[in-house]
Amino acid sequence: MTSLTVTDAGVRLGGDLVLAGVHLSVPDGERLAIVGPSGSGKSTLLRAIAGFERIAAGEIRLGDEVAATATRHLAPHRRRIGYVAQDGALFPHLTARRNIAFGLRGSASGERAGAVAAAAALAGIEPELLERYPHEISGGQQQRVSLARALAPHPRVLLLDEPFSALDTELRAQVRTQVVDALTRAQVTSVLVTHDPEEALAFGHSVAVLDDGRLQQAGVCADVFSRPVSASVARLLGDTVLLAGAKTATGGFRCPLGTLTVDADFSDGSSMVVAMVRPTQLRLTTDAGAAPARVIAIAVVGATATATIACADGTTVGVPLRAVGSPLPAVGDDVRITVDGGTVVYAA
């Protein structure tokens, strides 16, 4: 196993600075997910770590070895980094077995066979699939073959570039779980890039948010999700409700939903502030002390529903509800709303 450290890294493409000041650290055997919108520099960062792009500033280190600086560039094949591409990039004329063995050229025949079997087992590939060609297996199976091919040479670090994006929703979750299980058993340091916040938070021990070529925040998944340093980071990590209001003298936040506990304050002393909560923190209640509101719309999608609630001052929020097993409020109903947990405050 090998740790990965990126320090103040910058990348120029065609003279334009597309990454700047990126700091990341992934301990031995852990998983990092990098999330951000299209064009944020995620894949460029992955390519720089792999050695496919040179860095213009900073340093990339694999364990104790310096892999890249502005003046040093270790060739990709010498970095011993595995790479799983978005489309799997399997060779169509080779069976799954031969695809997995492709990166083991130069090894003795017996060693290759053992490494292929071990990598296939790690990736959860059934033995009968090994003799099939890519067009004869499903998209999820193709991605597991691609993973096995990357794992077979025992890479120091494994990079995954949006490997689940071509799969349908249900299959994505299934294959992601299988891949995380394989990486855990392989104990390989891994970095995933994705635009899907749910995928990022499910994959990593830690998550990094990249936007406009700059690292916005990085840390343990639960910490970054619950205490994003800005409203833009909050939105990149999932559905967000921003509430207008004011900080109280006792350190709380008063808004149309009542007086909320403040878990983190990133307002830098500003007198004009907003507070962020996740929709899942909102709940309808019969508590007489909760904020009064009225239901103005109901949208049902399968087993879930969203009730759009108007507070007394006209503020509207969407409250997620179960659509099965309990009665839903009707449009026009008077209700009360509360917030579970605390909030994060930003300058308005």
N, C-alpha and C positions, 0 to 999 in steps of 0.2 A: 504494500500500500504506500501511497505517496500523497502528501498534502499539496495543495495548489494555492499559490499566493500571487495576487495581481496588485501591484502598487503603483498608483498615480499614472496608470497607463493611458496613452493617447494613440489614436490611429488616424492617419490622413489617407483619403482616397481621392485621387485626381486633384490633389492640392487642397481639398476641403477637409477640415477637422471634423470627423464624424463620431469620434469618441474622445473624451477628455477627462482626466483626473479620476479614473476608475480604480477603486480599491475593493478587493474581494479576498476572502480567505476561506478555504474549504479544508478542514482537518482530514487526516487519513480516514478513508472509508466512509465519509459522510456525503450527503447529497445536498446540492444547492440548486434551487430553481431561480432562473432569471426571467422576470415577467416585464412586459412593456408593450406598447402599441407598435404597429407596423412602422418601420422606419426609425425606431428608437436606437438602433445599433446593436441589438441582441446577437444576431447572427455574425455581425462583424467582430464582436468581442469573442465569440466562440471560435471563429476562424483565426483570430490572432493567437488565442491560446493553443490551437492546433498547430500553428506555424504557417498557415496558408496566407496570412497577411502579416506584414512587418509592423511593429509599433514605432511610433515617432517619438514617444516619451515614456518614461516609467520603466517598470520591470515586471517580468513574468518569471516565477520561480516554481519549479517542480521539486518538492522536497527541498534539499539543500542545493540543487543545481539551478543556476541561472539559465533559463531557456531563451530569454529575449530581453534586450534593452534597445535603446535607440541606435546603438552601434554593434550589437551582437545579435545574431539570429541563428539559433539552432535549427537545423533542417527538420521538417515535419517527421521524417522517418526515424530520426534519432531521438525524438521526444517520447516515443512509445506511448502515444495517445490513441485511444480508440475513438471512432467517430461514427455515429448513427445518423444518417441523413433523413430528411423529411420524408422522402419517398422510399426509403429502404435501400435504394440503389443496388439491388441484387442483379447479378449477371443472368440474363434470361436463358442463356444456352447452357447454364450449369445447374446441376441438381442442388437441392438445399445442402447436402453433405459437402459438395465441392465448393459451394459458395462459402460455407463456414471455414473450409480448409484453405481458402484462397490466401489469407494473410499468414499462412504457416509455411509458405514455400521456402525450401532450404532446410527444413526439419526432416529428420529421418521418418520413414513411412510409419513405423510403429508409434513414434511420438505424435505424428499428425493425427493418426486414428484415435489415440487416447485423448488428445486435446479437443478434437471435434466432439467426441462422445461426452466429455466433461462439460464443454460449453453448451451443447444441445440440452443436456440434463439441467444445467443451471437456468437456461431460458425456457424450460418446460416444453421442449419440442419432442413429440412422440417419435419413436424410432422409425415408424413406417413413413413419416413425412420426409425423412432425410433423402429418400430416393426420388422425390417428386421435384418437378421444375417450378419456378415461381408462379407461372400462370395456372398451375394445378392446385395451388393452395390459397387460402383466404388472405385478406389484407392483414389481419391480425397475426396470422401465422408467418407471413412475410416479414413483419416487423420483428418477430421473435427470432427468425433466422438472421436478420440483420444484426440484432443484438448479440446473438451467439457468435457471429463472425467477428464482431468487435471485441468480444470477451476472450475468444480463443487464444490470442497471443499474450494474454495476461497483461493488459495495458496498465500503466501507472495511473492514468486518469481516463475516464470515459466521458465523452461529450455527446449530447443528444440534441439535435436541432429540430424542434417541433415534430417529433417522430410519430405523434398520434393524430396530427391534423387532418389526414386523409381518411380517417376512420369515422364511422357513424357514432353518434353520441353514446349508445349503450356499449358498443365494442370498445370505444376509447377508454371508458372507465375500467372495463375488464382487462384490457391489455396493459393499461397503466399499472394496475394492481399487480399483474404478473411480472412486469418489468421491475417495479420497486422490490418485489420479493426476490427476484433474481439478483439485483444489485446488492441487496442486503446480504444474501448468502455468499456472493462473490467478494464482499467487503471491498469494493472498488470505489475510489473517490469519483464522484459523478457530478456533472453540471448539465442541467436541462434548460433550454430556452423555450419559452412559450408566450403567446399573447393571452392565454386563458388563465385568469387568476385562480379559479377553482383547481385547475390542473397543477399550477405552481404550488399551491398550499398543500395539496394532497401528496405531491412528490417529495418535497424537500424536507430535510432537517431545518434548513434555513432558506430564506427567500431574499432576493435582491430586486429592487424596482428600478428599471432603467427607462429614462425618457429623454428624448432629444439629445442622445449621446452622452448623458451624464447620469451617474448613479444618484438616485434620489434618497434611497434608504436601503439598509440591509440589516438582517438579524434573524433571530429565531422566528419561525413562521407566526406563532401565536402572538408574539410581541409586536411584530410589524403590522399584522392585521388589526389588532385591537388598539394600537397606538401609532397610527400613521402620522408622519411629521407634517403633512400638508393635506389640504382637501384634494389636490390632484392625485397624490399617492393613494389616498383613501378610495377614490373612484377607480383607480387602476387595479385595486385589490377586491372590488366587489361593489354591490349596490350600496348606495350611500344616501342618507338623509341629512341635509344641512338645515339647522334651525337658527333663526335670528333671535337675539335676546341679549342679556347683559349678565356679567359676572356679579355675584353677590359679595358683600363684605366678608362673609364667612367662607369664601372659596368655592361656592356652588355656581350654578348657572340657571338663571330664571328665564323661562321661555314659555310659549303657548302650551307646552305639555307639562308644565309645572316647574318646580325647582329640582334640577338634576345634579348628581354628583359629578365632579370633574376628575377624571382619571389622569389626564395629561393636558397641559396648557402650553400650546405652541404659538400663543398670540403675541409674544414679545412685548407685553405691556400695553398693547393697543386697547383703546377704549371702545372701538367698534369691533365686535367679535361675532363669530358664528360657532355653533357646536355641531359635531358630527356624531350621529348614531347609525347603527346598521338597522335595516328594516326588521330583522329578526328580533331586535330588542323591543319592538313596539308590541303592545298587547292591549286588547280590550278587556275591561274589568268592570265589576259591579261595585268596586270600592268608591264610596261617596266622596273621598278626598281626592280622587283622580280628576284629571282635566276633563271638562264637558266638551262634547263634540257631536257632530251629526254625520251619518253615512250619506255620501252623495253619489257613490257608484260602487258596484260589485262586479268583478270580473272573475269568472271561474275557468280554470284550465285543468281538466282532469280532477285529480284528488286535492288540488290546492286552489286557493282563491286569494284575491287581493281586494280588500275593502278600502276605498278612497274615503278618508275622513277629513272633514272640515272642522277646524278648531274655532273657538269663539271669535278670534281675531281674523279669521279667514284663511289662516295657514292650513294647507292641505298636506296630508301624508298618506302613504299607502301602507296598510297593515296586512301582513301575510296571515292567512287563516287556513285551517283544514276545511276542505269542502265535503269530506265524507266523515260520517260518524258523529257530527255535531251540527246543530242548526246554524245557518248563516244569518247575520242581520240583514234587514231589508233597507233599500234606499229610503231615506227619510227618517230612519230610526235615530233617536237620541241615544248616545252611548257615552261611555267614559274611557279614556285612554291613559295608559301609563307606560313608563320606560323601564325595562329591566336593565340593571347595571348602570355604569357611568358613561360619560361622554368625553370627547376630546375637543378642545377649544382652539380655534384659529383666528387670526386677524381677518376681519371682513374685507 
